[in-house]
Amino acid sequence: MASLEINTLVKKFSETTAIDDISVRILDGEMVGIIGKSGAGKSTLMRLINRLIEPTSGSITYNGIEITSLKRKNLRKWRSKCAMIFQQFNLIDRLDVLTNVLSGTLGINFKLLKLLKIYSKKEKIEALTYLNNLDLSDKALQRVGTLSGGQQQRVAIARAMMQNPSILLADEPISSLDPKNSKAVMDDIKKINKQDGIMVICNLHSLEIAKEYCDRLIGLSDGKIVFDGHPSSLTKELAEQLYDLENE
């Protein structure tokens, strides 16, 4: 079974150590929640995995390939296989839903025709299938900027799935959503994990949601792993430490 292996990873910003000597192994098919207070290093870890930022030292490998050494075409290929969902959706409001979803293919086939937004029939059918699976097929030709926040995040999920990813990274995917939309988005992410067997690594601020949806939690504090295990193993005392609840 393929796995993502992070080995003695360090990331420093000037004098600040955001990720401090992390080593962890995540298997294909796992749904892992990264938990901890703001500034613990959760988003930094996500961006290191996707190579949006470079590590200070250490390595990341997936299925035997060292991700931290990839360049140019191979790096673009990795970013396609390691799709990312962002807190602020990162969609183009003035374009319709279908075009936004189809833009997920740009990382796979970076060609002039794609830049001109000319997509194949097969790609359009695939995009519409993802939208249908997310109950958004009736919004395909609607401008993204007119959708609710929850609908926009589900469009972002469909766009990520167009990359045919092996790993789905979700960086605070529900932090700007109300409880109803948060549940819908998390249900969709869990469905993708279970039905497609895709590794999901989800950075979540809410401990209760992380415990409900994730099979494994990794707790970060000051850039270090202080917990790694099943949600049922997380003690009340450690949860309070992770979120500074005793200081509130």
N, C-alpha and C positions, 0 to 999 in steps of 0.2 A: 504493500500500500504506500502511495506517495505521501510525503509529509513536508511541512514547512519547518525548517530548523534554523533557529536563531542562536548564534554562538558568541558569547562574551561581547555583546553589542553595546557600544558606547556612542552617545551623541552629546557633544558639548557646543554651547552657544556662548562664545567668549569665555567667561569664567563660570558660567552656569552649566551644570551637568544635568541634562534633561532625561537621558537614558543612561543608567549606571550599571554596566556589566550584566546585561540580561542574557540568559540562556533558557530557551524553551523549545519544545517540539509540539507541533499541532498536526494531527492526522487529517487526511482527506475525509470529508463527511462530518467532521465535528462542527458544532456551533458554539463558539467561544465568546464569552462576554468579557471585555476589558473594563474593569471597574476601578474607581478611585476618585478623589476630589479633583477639582480644577487645578491644573498645574502639576499633576502627578506624572505626566509623560504619556498619557493615553494617545492623544492625537499625533504626537511626535513619533510614537512607535508605528502607528498606521502609515505615516508618510515615509518612514524608513523602509517598511515592507514593500511599498509601491514605488520606491526609489524617487519620490518627489523631492526628497532631501537625501544627502549623502551622510553615511555614518562617519564618526570620527575614527572608530576602530571596530573590529569584530566583523562577522560575516552573517549572511542570510543565504540559505540554500533551499531550493524546492525540487524535489524529485531528482536529487543528485546534481543539480545545476546551481552554481554559485551566482546568486542574483546580484550581489554587490560588485561583481566584476563585469557585468554586462554593459555594452556600449551600443550606441546608434540603433541599427535595425533590431538587434536582439533585445535591447532595452525597450524599444517601442512594443515589441512582441510581448515582453513580460508585462508591461503596463496594460495591455489588452487582456492578457490571461489573468491579471490580478485587478479586476474591475473595482471601482471605488464609488460609493454613494456618499455624498457630502451633506452636511447640515443645511446648507443654503441652496440645495438642489442643483445649482450650476446649469440651469437650462436657459435657452434663448427665448425670452418672453414673446417676442414678435413673431416667432415661427410657430407653425402648427405642431400638434402633439406627434403626429407620425414622423415629420421631418426631424424633430428632436430625438425620437427613438432611433431612427435610421442613422443619425450621426454617430451612434455607437460603433458603426462599422469603420469609421475613419481610421481608428488605430490598427485595424486589421488590414485594410486595403487603402493605403494612403496614395490615391491616384488622382489625376486631374479631374476625371469624371466625378469622383466623390466630392471634390472641392466645388464642382459645378452643381452638386446636389442631384446627380443623375444616378439613381439606384436601380438595381435589377428587380425583376418581378419576384424572384425568389426571396430577396431581402425584404421587399414590401410585405409579402405574405408572412414571413417570419416575424416582422415587427407587429403586424396586426394580430398574430397569434399571441404574442406576449401581452399586448394590450387587452386582448380578450380574456386571457388568464387573470389579468389584474382588474377586470370589470371596467375597462376604459375604452373598449372598441367604439363606443358611441361618441367618444371625444376625439377621435383620430384627426379630424380636420379642424378642430377648434384651436384657437390660438392659446398657447400655454399660459400666457399672462392672465387669462380669464379664469383659470382653474383655481380651486382651493389649494391650500398648502398640502393637505394629504394627497390630493390627486396629483399634484406636481411631484411629490416624492415618489409616487408609484410610477410616474412617467420616467423618473430618473432610474428606478429599478429596471424598468423595461429596456431603457437605453443601455444600462450596464449588462443586461443579459444578452443584448445583441453582440457583445464582444465575445460571446461563447467562453466565459471565464472558467478557470479552475478554482479560483478563490474570489470570494465577494467580501470586500472590506466596507463596513458601514460606520462612518465617523459621525457619531451623535445624530443618527438619522431621524429621530423623533423629538429633538429638543425644542423645536419651534412649532410643534403640533399639539392640538388639544387631545384629551384622553381618547376620544372616539377614533380620531384619525391615527393616533399613535398605535392603537390596537390593530387597526386595519393594515398599517405598514408593517408592523412586527409579525402579524399573521402571514403576510405575503413573503417576508424574508424567511420565516420558519418553513413555509411551504416549499420554497426553492431549495432550502437546505435538505429537507427530508425527501422530496420527490426527485430532485436532480442529483442529490449526493454531493453538492458543492460545499466545500469548506467555507464557513462564514465566520468572520472575526468582526465583532460588533462592539464599538466603543459606546458605552451607555452610562449616562449620569444617574439614572434611576436604578437603585439596587433591586427594588421589587420586580421591575420589568426584566432585568438581567436574570434574576433567579427564576422567573416564570418561563422564559423563552430559551435560555442557554443551558446546555448540558455540562458546561465547564466554565468556571470563572477564573480569571487571572487578575489579581488585585495588585495595583501599582501604588507605591508611595515614594515620593521623591526620586522617581526614576528607577526604583528597585521593585522586584517581584516579592511581595510579602504574603501572597496566597495564590495557590494553584490547585484547584480541585473541584469536586461536585458542589453545587450550591448548598446542599444540605450539610456540608462540612464547614461552612463559614460560620464561625461563632458570632454571637452578638457583640462581644468585646472587640473582635477584629473588625467587624463591620463599622463599629463606631470609630475605630482608629482610622480606617480607610477614608471615612467621610467627615472626620473631625466633629462628630455629633456631640461629643462631650464638651466642645467649646461653644456650642450654639445655645 
